[in-house]
Amino acid sequence: MTDNLSDTSTWLPLDGLAPGFDASKAESSPDLEGRTFTVVDDRGTRIVHTFGPGTVSWEYQPGEGDPTEPAKQTDACEVVRVDEDLYYAQFHHDYLPNEAVSLFLDLRSGYALAVISIIGEKTSEHVAVQQVFAPSRIEELEQHGERPAPTTELIGRRVQWVYSSEHAYEHVYLSPHWYTWQCLAGPERGLADTDEQSTWRLRPGICVFAWREKVIPCASVTVADHRNQKALRSHGVLFGTDEAGTGQTHFTFGAHGRLLSNTVHPVEYDPAGNR
């Protein structure tokens, strides 16, 4: 890293960040092994997922209006238990290496949320890695309560996240579209930026927080438990191009966090109310 922090050409590529970044990653859970879950979205698209030891076998059956071709494959998969009956599955397609899937299964509510991160080309209208959010019902279960939906509940919070003994960042959740990050420790120390974000609520106090960076061609999907403000916990993935720009970098991580502060805006200036 040069002394000129504003020179984005010197910023680390995604694969340069990876070593040691996963020190706080949770152990993979075997709870879903041998089980099948079919998620069905609003278009009628059905995706059957059968979990094995470190794998997921899936079959994609497009619904009406879904231009995606039918497909099926088995991919390597990591599964994390987020809370009781709430699981996060992360896998990277072999047949479409520019796509990675973050799947959240709530076996208590019977709902699921899939976030598909897709590497493309950066344009004046969007960053290089885009994300698609697909709330669904789980066909094998009855549905109870509210299904996953966008939320503004994190806006105004400033949170410190520690990924390892060497990597620490803070997030400031600004609005329904933006957040600011700053590196407090690690190879990116001193760097900061404001990037696009999307936040979805899974359960009270448990959110999916996803962001898309504009300088480095990458995106992240995390699930964060904010119920204990002094002991936050998150699990997630970073996905984007490698340093050469010809391949993909896909790695999972975990973090421990704490709330540093919370800004409460006057009603007339509340960013959550100004869409």
C-alpha positions as CSV (number, residue, x, y, z in Angstrom):
1,M,0.0,0.0,0.0
2,T,1.3,3.4,-0.9
3,D,1.1,6.5,1.2
4,N,-1.4,7.9,-1.2
5,L,-4.6,6.3,0.1
6,S,-6.7,8.0,-2.7
7,D,-4.8,6.1,-5.4
8,T,-7.2,3.3,-5.9
9,S,-4.9,1.6,-8.5
10,T,-2.7,0.5,-5.5
11,W,-5.6,-1.1,-3.6
12,L,-5.3,-4.8,-2.9
13,P,-7.1,-7.3,-5.2
14,L,-9.7,-9.5,-3.6
15,D,-7.3,-12.5,-3.4
16,G,-4.7,-10.3,-1.7
17,L,-7.1,-9.9,1.2
18,A,-7.9,-13.6,1.7
19,P,-4.9,-14.9,3.8
20,G,-6.0,-15.1,7.4
21,F,-9.3,-13.3,6.8
22,D,-11.2,-16.4,7.6
23,A,-9.9,-16.9,11.2
24,S,-13.3,-16.3,12.8
25,K,-15.2,-18.5,10.4
26,A,-17.7,-20.8,12.0
27,E,-17.4,-24.6,11.7
28,S,-19.5,-26.1,8.9
29,S,-22.7,-27.7,10.2
30,P,-23.8,-31.3,9.3
31,D,-27.4,-30.7,10.2
32,L,-28.7,-30.5,6.7
33,E,-26.9,-33.6,5.4
34,G,-29.3,-36.0,3.8
35,R,-32.2,-33.5,3.7
36,T,-33.9,-32.0,0.6
37,F,-35.4,-28.5,0.4
38,T,-37.3,-27.1,-2.6
39,V,-37.5,-23.3,-2.8
40,V,-40.2,-21.8,-4.9
41,D,-40.2,-18.1,-5.8
42,D,-42.9,-15.7,-7.0
43,R,-42.4,-16.8,-10.7
44,G,-43.0,-20.4,-9.8
45,T,-39.3,-21.2,-10.3
46,R,-38.4,-24.3,-8.3
47,I,-34.9,-25.2,-7.1
48,V,-34.5,-28.6,-5.4
49,H,-31.5,-28.7,-3.0
50,T,-30.3,-32.0,-1.5
51,F,-27.4,-31.6,0.9
52,G,-24.6,-34.1,1.4
53,P,-21.3,-34.0,3.3
54,G,-19.8,-30.7,2.0
55,T,-22.0,-30.7,-1.1
56,V,-25.3,-29.6,-2.4
57,S,-27.0,-31.2,-5.4
58,W,-29.5,-28.9,-7.0
59,E,-31.9,-28.9,-9.9
60,Y,-33.2,-25.6,-11.4
61,Q,-36.7,-25.7,-12.9
62,P,-37.6,-22.2,-14.3
63,G,-41.1,-20.9,-13.8
64,E,-43.2,-18.8,-16.2
65,G,-41.3,-15.7,-17.2
66,D,-38.0,-17.0,-15.9
67,P,-35.5,-17.0,-18.9
68,T,-33.0,-19.1,-17.1
69,E,-32.4,-22.5,-18.7
70,P,-33.1,-25.7,-16.7
71,A,-30.0,-27.1,-15.1
72,K,-28.7,-29.4,-12.4
73,Q,-25.4,-30.1,-10.8
74,T,-23.6,-30.9,-7.6
75,D,-21.4,-28.2,-6.1
76,A,-19.1,-28.0,-3.0
77,C,-21.1,-26.3,-0.2
78,E,-20.5,-24.9,3.2
79,V,-23.4,-24.8,5.7
80,V,-23.4,-22.6,8.8
81,R,-26.0,-22.8,11.6
82,V,-26.9,-19.1,12.3
83,D,-29.6,-19.7,14.9
84,E,-32.0,-22.5,15.9
85,D,-33.5,-23.8,12.7
86,L,-31.9,-21.1,10.6
87,Y,-29.1,-22.1,8.2
88,Y,-26.8,-20.4,5.7
89,A,-25.5,-22.4,2.7
90,Q,-22.8,-21.0,0.4
91,F,-21.8,-22.5,-2.9
92,H,-20.0,-21.5,-6.1
93,H,-21.3,-22.9,-9.4
94,D,-18.9,-25.0,-11.5
95,Y,-20.9,-24.8,-14.6
96,L,-21.4,-21.0,-14.3
97,P,-18.2,-19.9,-12.5
98,N,-19.2,-16.2,-12.6
99,E,-22.1,-17.0,-10.2
100,A,-22.1,-17.7,-6.5
101,V,-25.2,-18.5,-4.4
102,S,-25.9,-17.6,-0.8
103,L,-29.0,-19.5,0.4
104,F,-30.7,-18.8,3.8
105,L,-33.2,-21.5,5.0
106,D,-35.5,-20.7,7.9
107,L,-36.9,-24.1,8.9
108,R,-39.1,-22.5,11.5
109,S,-40.9,-20.0,9.2
110,G,-40.8,-22.2,6.1
111,Y,-39.2,-19.3,4.1
112,A,-35.9,-19.0,2.3
113,L,-33.8,-16.2,0.7
114,A,-31.4,-16.8,-2.1
115,V,-28.8,-14.1,-3.1
116,I,-27.1,-14.7,-6.4
117,S,-23.9,-12.8,-6.9
118,I,-22.9,-12.4,-10.6
119,I,-19.6,-11.1,-12.0
120,G,-20.2,-9.0,-15.1
121,E,-18.7,-5.8,-16.6
122,K,-18.6,-2.5,-14.8
123,T,-20.5,0.2,-16.6
124,S,-21.5,3.8,-15.9
125,E,-24.8,2.4,-14.5
126,H,-23.7,-0.4,-12.3
127,V,-20.7,-2.0,-10.6
128,A,-19.0,-5.1,-11.8
129,V,-20.6,-7.6,-9.5
130,Q,-24.3,-7.5,-9.3
131,Q,-26.7,-9.3,-6.9
132,V,-30.2,-10.8,-7.3
133,F,-32.4,-11.4,-4.3
134,A,-35.0,-14.1,-4.4
135,P,-37.3,-14.6,-1.4
136,S,-39.1,-18.0,-1.6
137,R,-41.1,-20.5,0.3
138,I,-39.8,-23.9,1.2
139,E,-42.1,-26.4,-0.4
140,E,-41.6,-29.2,2.1
141,L,-42.6,-26.9,5.1
142,E,-45.6,-24.9,6.1
143,Q,-45.1,-21.1,6.1
144,H,-45.5,-19.1,9.3
145,G,-45.1,-15.3,10.0
146,E,-43.3,-12.9,7.6
147,R,-41.1,-13.9,4.8
148,P,-37.7,-12.3,4.2
149,A,-38.0,-8.6,3.1
150,P,-35.9,-5.5,2.7
151,T,-35.4,-3.6,5.9
152,T,-34.0,-0.2,7.1
153,E,-33.4,-1.3,10.7
154,L,-29.6,-1.0,10.5
155,I,-29.6,2.6,9.3
156,G,-27.8,5.0,11.7
157,R,-25.7,2.3,13.3
158,R,-21.9,2.3,13.4
159,V,-20.5,-1.2,14.0
160,Q,-17.0,-2.6,14.5
161,W,-16.3,-6.0,12.9
162,V,-13.2,-8.1,13.8
163,Y,-12.4,-10.9,11.3
164,S,-9.1,-12.0,12.8
165,S,-6.3,-10.8,15.1
166,E,-5.1,-8.8,12.1
167,H,-8.3,-7.7,10.2
168,A,-10.8,-5.3,11.6
169,Y,-13.3,-2.9,9.9
170,E,-16.1,-0.6,10.8
171,H,-19.4,-0.2,9.0
172,V,-21.6,2.9,9.0
173,Y,-25.1,2.1,7.6
174,L,-26.2,5.3,5.9
175,S,-29.3,4.7,3.9
176,P,-31.3,2.0,2.1
177,H,-28.8,2.1,-0.7
178,W,-25.4,3.1,0.8
179,Y,-23.0,2.2,3.6
180,T,-19.4,3.3,4.4
181,W,-16.6,1.0,5.4
182,Q,-13.2,1.8,7.0
183,C,-10.4,-0.6,7.6
184,L,-9.1,-0.3,11.2
185,A,-6.5,-3.1,11.1
186,G,-5.0,-5.2,8.3
187,P,-3.5,-4.8,4.9
188,E,-6.1,-2.2,4.0
189,R,-5.7,-0.1,7.1
190,G,-6.5,3.5,6.4
191,L,-8.7,2.8,3.4
192,A,-12.4,3.7,3.3
193,D,-15.2,4.0,0.8
194,T,-18.9,4.3,0.4
195,D,-20.5,1.5,-1.6
196,E,-23.9,0.1,-2.5
197,Q,-25.7,-2.2,0.0
198,S,-28.9,-4.1,0.4
199,T,-30.3,-5.3,3.8
200,W,-32.9,-8.0,4.2
201,R,-34.6,-9.1,7.5
202,L,-34.7,-12.9,8.2
203,R,-35.8,-12.8,11.8
204,P,-36.0,-10.1,14.5
205,G,-32.4,-8.9,14.9
206,I,-31.0,-11.2,12.2
207,C,-30.3,-9.6,8.8
208,V,-28.7,-10.4,5.5
209,F,-26.4,-7.6,4.7
210,A,-24.9,-7.5,1.1
211,W,-22.7,-5.0,-0.5
212,R,-21.2,-4.4,-4.0
213,E,-17.8,-2.6,-4.3
214,K,-17.0,-0.1,-7.1
215,V,-13.2,0.0,-6.8
216,I,-12.4,-3.7,-6.5
217,P,-14.7,-5.9,-8.7
218,C,-16.2,-7.9,-5.8
219,A,-19.3,-8.2,-3.7
220,S,-20.1,-9.7,-0.3
221,V,-23.1,-11.4,1.3
222,T,-23.3,-11.7,5.1
223,V,-25.8,-12.8,7.7
224,A,-25.5,-10.9,10.9
225,D,-27.0,-11.4,14.3
226,H,-27.5,-8.0,15.9
227,R,-29.6,-9.1,18.9
228,N,-26.8,-8.6,21.4
229,Q,-25.2,-5.2,20.7
230,K,-22.0,-6.1,22.6
231,A,-21.5,-9.5,21.0
232,L,-22.6,-9.3,17.3
233,R,-21.8,-12.3,15.1
234,S,-21.7,-12.6,11.3
235,H,-21.0,-15.2,8.6
236,G,-20.4,-14.5,5.0
237,V,-18.6,-14.7,1.6
238,L,-16.6,-12.5,-0.6
239,F,-16.8,-13.1,-4.4
240,G,-15.2,-11.4,-7.3
241,T,-12.4,-11.5,-9.9
242,D,-8.9,-12.6,-9.1
243,E,-5.9,-10.3,-9.5
244,A,-5.4,-11.3,-13.1
245,G,-9.0,-10.5,-13.9
246,T,-9.5,-13.8,-15.7
247,G,-10.7,-16.0,-12.8
248,Q,-12.8,-15.9,-9.7
249,T,-12.0,-15.5,-6.0
250,H,-14.6,-17.0,-3.6
251,F,-13.9,-17.4,0.1
252,T,-16.0,-17.5,3.3
253,F,-15.4,-15.8,6.6
254,G,-16.8,-14.9,9.9
255,A,-16.6,-11.9,12.2
256,H,-17.4,-10.8,15.8
257,G,-18.7,-7.3,16.2
258,R,-20.1,-4.7,18.6
259,L,-22.2,-1.6,18.2
260,L,-20.1,1.6,18.5
261,S,-22.9,4.1,18.2
262,N,-26.3,4.8,16.8
263,T,-27.4,8.0,15.0
264,V,-31.1,8.9,15.3
265,H,-32.1,11.5,12.7
266,P,-35.0,13.9,13.1
267,V,-38.0,12.5,11.3
268,E,-37.9,15.1,8.5
269,Y,-34.2,14.1,7.8
270,D,-34.4,10.4,8.4
271,P,-32.5,8.6,5.5
272,A,-34.8,5.5,6.0
273,G,-37.8,7.6,5.1
274,N,-36.3,9.3,2.0
275,R,-36.3,6.6,-0.7
